[in-house]
Amino acid sequence: MTLTPLTRPPRLVPGDRIAVVSPSGPVPAERLEAGLDILRGWDLEPVVMPHVLDEHPRLGYLAGTDEARARDLEQAYVDPSVSAVMCARGGYGAQRMVDLVDWAAIRAAGPKAFIGYSDVTALHEAFAVRAGMSTLHGAMTAAMTFLKDARTQESLRATLFEPESVMTLGLETARALVPGRARGITLGGCVSLLAAELGTANARPSARGGLLLIEDVGEEPYRLDRILTQLLRSGWLDGVAGLALGSWADCGPYENVRTLFQDRLAGLGVPVVEEVGFGHGPTTLTMPLGVPAVLDAETGTLTLDAPALT
């Protein structure tokens, strides 16, 4: 089965309400408040869901119980007064709560912008596969890049309010690892999370026809090798149209990571663009998922066929 475009959400307008959720790890209160101030500066009204600042009573790496995190996401999304849902941070935990979400209720609520990256990849996949909705792989409310990096902030703001202004994506660092030009539907996120989805009940069967965006953090080259090898051996990468590579923070010297990508990905025979500028790097560009686009390795760009939001 080849990927098809997903339903895009409507753009935001000043005065809209944006809900903030914590589907994964615990959130520092002071960083959350700083991120909320940025959203208020955009003339949005942040709505902090009840369990955003919770911490699991026994497992300190989780922001509250699985059930509480799932209910926050579900209630935020189905609330008709809320126009977008933004994750406060990643970490770990989305896989534990994703099956507790009422995806029928999410589908019935209709599309709205859902924003996050890192561990939130598990939720991007669920929105795509279980709800048929496009999402935004982008900055999170309490993430340091969102708090400190002006380009990260502007990438998200422009995508939400003026999506026509950000149709061509990629930092100046982007360049060809494998040359070529390809058209497909964007998908992806944190590559270790994509591999962890394999074999689960609602996993995407393959990336066929897709422009795969991948990044990660804190994975040594041999572990990235294992992750990519699993995706290759499972057949999940069969028919992928092209790959865009984001940031690889704390994954060892980049020349070693780059050698790994050449070894594992060049054999696919599709364009591969590196250092595009999304994920855990110093700048987190907002990358729409589930939309048709063209990946051009020569120019180092991903160009959308239509604005990310309607």
C-alpha positions in Angstrom: 0.0 0.0 0.0 1.4 3.4 -1.0 0.9 6.4 1.3 -1.8 8.9 0.5 -2.2 12.5 1.7 -3.8 13.0 5.1 -6.4 15.5 6.2 -4.8 18.8 6.9 -6.0 20.9 9.9 -7.1 24.6 9.6 -4.6 27.4 10.3 -4.8 29.4 13.5 -6.0 33.0 13.9 -5.2 35.5 16.7 -7.2 34.7 19.8 -7.4 30.9 19.2 -7.0 28.6 22.2 -4.0 26.1 22.1 -4.0 23.3 24.6 -0.8 22.0 26.1 -0.4 18.4 27.0 2.4 16.2 28.5 2.1 12.7 26.9 5.6 11.6 27.8 8.1 12.9 30.4 7.7 15.3 33.3 7.8 19.0 32.6 9.8 21.7 34.5 7.3 24.3 35.6 9.5 27.3 34.9 10.2 26.2 31.3 6.6 25.5 30.7 5.7 29.0 31.9 8.3 30.5 29.6 6.9 28.6 26.6 3.4 29.7 27.5 4.6 33.3 27.4 5.8 32.9 23.9 2.4 31.5 22.8 0.6 34.4 24.5 2.9 36.8 22.6 1.5 35.3 19.4 -2.0 36.3 20.7 -2.9 32.7 21.4 -4.7 31.6 24.6 -2.8 28.6 26.1 -4.9 26.0 27.9 -2.8 23.9 30.3 -4.4 20.5 30.7 -4.9 19.2 34.3 -2.0 16.7 34.4 0.7 18.6 32.5 2.9 19.1 35.5 2.2 15.7 37.1 4.9 13.2 37.9 4.2 9.4 38.0 4.1 8.3 41.7 6.6 5.5 41.1 8.2 6.0 37.6 9.8 9.4 37.7 10.5 9.5 34.0 6.7 9.8 33.3 4.5 12.9 33.5 1.7 11.3 35.5 -0.1 8.0 35.0 -0.7 6.6 31.5 -4.4 7.1 31.9 -4.1 10.7 33.0 -1.8 11.5 30.1 -4.2 9.9 27.6 -7.2 11.7 29.0 -5.5 15.0 28.8 -4.7 14.5 25.1 -8.1 13.2 24.3 -10.0 15.9 26.1 -7.8 18.6 24.7 -8.3 17.4 21.1 -12.1 16.9 21.3 -12.8 20.2 23.0 -14.4 22.3 20.2 -13.1 25.5 21.8 -9.5 24.3 21.3 -7.9 25.0 17.9 -4.5 23.3 18.3 -2.7 20.9 20.7 0.9 21.3 21.5 3.1 18.9 23.5 5.1 20.3 26.4 8.1 18.0 25.9 9.2 14.5 24.8 11.2 12.1 26.8 9.5 8.7 27.1 6.0 7.5 27.7 3.8 8.1 24.6 3.9 4.4 23.6 2.5 3.6 27.0 -0.6 5.8 26.7 -1.3 5.8 22.9 -3.6 2.7 23.1 -5.6 4.3 25.9 -6.7 7.2 23.7 -10.2 7.1 22.2 -9.2 7.4 18.5 -12.8 7.2 17.4 -13.4 10.4 19.4 -10.3 12.0 17.9 -11.5 11.2 14.4 -15.0 12.5 15.1 -13.6 15.8 16.4 -12.0 16.6 13.1 -8.5 17.8 12.3 -6.7 20.4 14.3 -3.0 21.1 14.5 -1.0 18.7 16.7 2.6 19.7 17.4 5.6 17.9 18.9 8.6 15.7 18.2 11.0 13.2 19.8 8.9 10.6 21.8 5.8 12.2 20.3 6.6 10.3 17.1 4.4 7.5 18.4 1.5 9.9 18.5 2.2 11.3 15.0 2.0 7.7 13.7 -1.3 7.1 15.6 -2.8 10.3 14.2 -1.8 9.2 10.7 -2.8 5.6 10.9 -5.8 5.7 13.3 -7.2 9.1 12.5 -6.0 9.9 9.0 -4.8 13.3 10.1 -1.8 15.4 9.2 0.3 16.6 12.1 3.3 18.9 12.7 6.7 17.6 13.7 7.8 20.7 15.5 8.8 22.7 18.6 7.4 21.8 22.1 6.3 24.3 24.7 9.0 23.6 27.3 11.8 22.6 25.0 14.9 24.7 25.2 15.1 25.3 21.5 11.6 26.8 21.5 12.5 29.0 24.4 15.9 30.2 23.1 16.0 29.9 19.3 14.2 32.6 17.3 14.3 30.6 14.1 12.6 27.7 15.8 9.9 30.0 17.1 9.3 31.7 13.8 9.1 28.4 11.9 6.3 27.2 14.1 4.5 30.6 14.2 4.6 31.0 10.5 3.4 27.4 9.9 0.4 27.9 12.3 -0.7 31.4 11.0 0.8 31.9 7.6 1.5 28.4 6.2 1.9 29.7 2.6 5.1 31.5 3.8 6.9 28.2 4.7 6.4 26.0 1.7 10.1 25.3 1.2 11.8 23.7 4.2 15.4 23.1 5.1 18.3 25.0 6.8 21.3 26.2 4.8 23.3 23.2 6.1 21.1 20.8 4.1 23.0 19.0 1.4 22.9 15.8 -0.6 24.1 12.6 0.9 22.6 10.7 -2.1 21.7 12.8 -5.1 18.3 12.9 -6.8 14.8 14.3 -6.6 11.7 12.5 -5.4 8.0 13.1 -4.7 6.1 11.5 -1.9 4.1 11.9 1.3 6.0 13.1 4.3 6.2 10.9 7.4 8.6 10.1 10.2 10.1 11.5 13.3 12.4 10.0 15.9 13.8 6.9 14.1 14.1 4.7 17.3 10.4 5.3 17.9 9.6 4.3 14.3 11.5 1.0 14.8 9.7 0.5 18.2 6.4 0.7 16.4 7.2 -2.4 14.3 5.0 -5.4 15.2 2.5 -3.4 17.2 -1.2 -3.8 16.5 -1.7 -0.4 14.7 1.7 0.0 13.1 2.0 1.6 9.7 2.7 -1.4 7.3 5.5 0.4 5.4 6.9 3.8 4.2 6.2 2.9 0.6 5.7 6.1 -1.4 6.8 8.3 1.5 9.4 11.0 2.0 10.8 9.8 5.3 12.0 12.4 7.8 14.2 10.8 10.5 16.3 12.1 13.5 17.3 11.0 16.9 19.2 11.9 20.1 21.6 10.0 22.3 22.0 6.9 20.1 25.5 5.8 19.4 26.3 4.9 15.8 26.1 1.1 16.5 22.6 1.6 17.9 21.5 3.7 15.0 22.9 0.9 12.8 20.7 -1.6 14.6 17.6 0.6 14.3 18.1 1.2 10.5 19.0 -2.4 10.0 15.7 -3.5 11.7 13.7 -1.1 9.4 15.6 -2.5 6.4 15.2 -6.2 7.3 11.5 -5.8 8.2 10.8 -4.4 4.7 9.4 -1.2 6.2 11.7 0.9 4.0 10.8 -1.0 0.8 9.5 1.5 -1.8 10.4 4.7 0.2 10.7 7.6 -2.2 13.4 9.6 -0.4 14.8 10.4 3.0 15.5 13.7 4.8 17.8 13.5 7.8 17.5 15.9 10.8 19.7 16.3 13.8 21.7 13.6 15.6 22.6 15.3 18.9 24.8 13.2 21.2 25.0 10.4 18.7 28.8 10.6 18.5 31.0 12.4 16.0 28.9 13.3 13.0 31.4 12.0 10.5 30.8 8.5 12.0 27.1 8.9 11.9 27.3 10.1 8.3 29.4 7.1 7.3 26.7 4.9 8.8 24.0 6.6 6.8 26.0 6.1 3.6 26.4 2.4 4.4 22.8 1.7 5.4 20.8 4.1 3.2 22.6 4.6 -0.1 21.6 1.1 -1.2 18.0 2.1 -1.2 18.7 4.0 -4.4 16.7 7.1 -3.5 17.6 10.7 -2.7 18.9 11.3 0.8 19.4 14.8 2.2 21.3 15.4 5.4 21.3 18.1 8.0 17.9 19.5 7.0 17.4 21.1 10.4 14.6 19.3 12.3 14.6 17.4 15.6 16.9 17.8 18.6 19.3 20.3 17.0 19.9 23.9 17.9 17.1 24.8 15.5 13.9 22.8 15.2 12.1 23.5 12.0 8.4 22.6 11.8 8.0 19.8 9.4 4.4 18.8 8.3 3.7 15.1 8.2 1.2 13.5 5.9 1.4 16.0 3.1 2.7 15.6 -0.5 6.0 17.2 -1.2 9.2 17.1 -3.3 12.6 16.4 -1.9 15.4 17.8 -3.9 18.9 16.7 -2.9 20.6 19.2 -5.1 19.0 22.2 -3.4 18.7 20.5 0.0 15.0 21.4 0.2 11.7 19.8 1.0 9.0 21.7 -0.9 5.3 21.2 0.0 2.7 20.8 -2.7 0.2 22.8 -0.6 0.4 24.7 2.7 0.7 22.6 5.8 -2.6 24.0 7.2 -5.7 24.9 5.2 
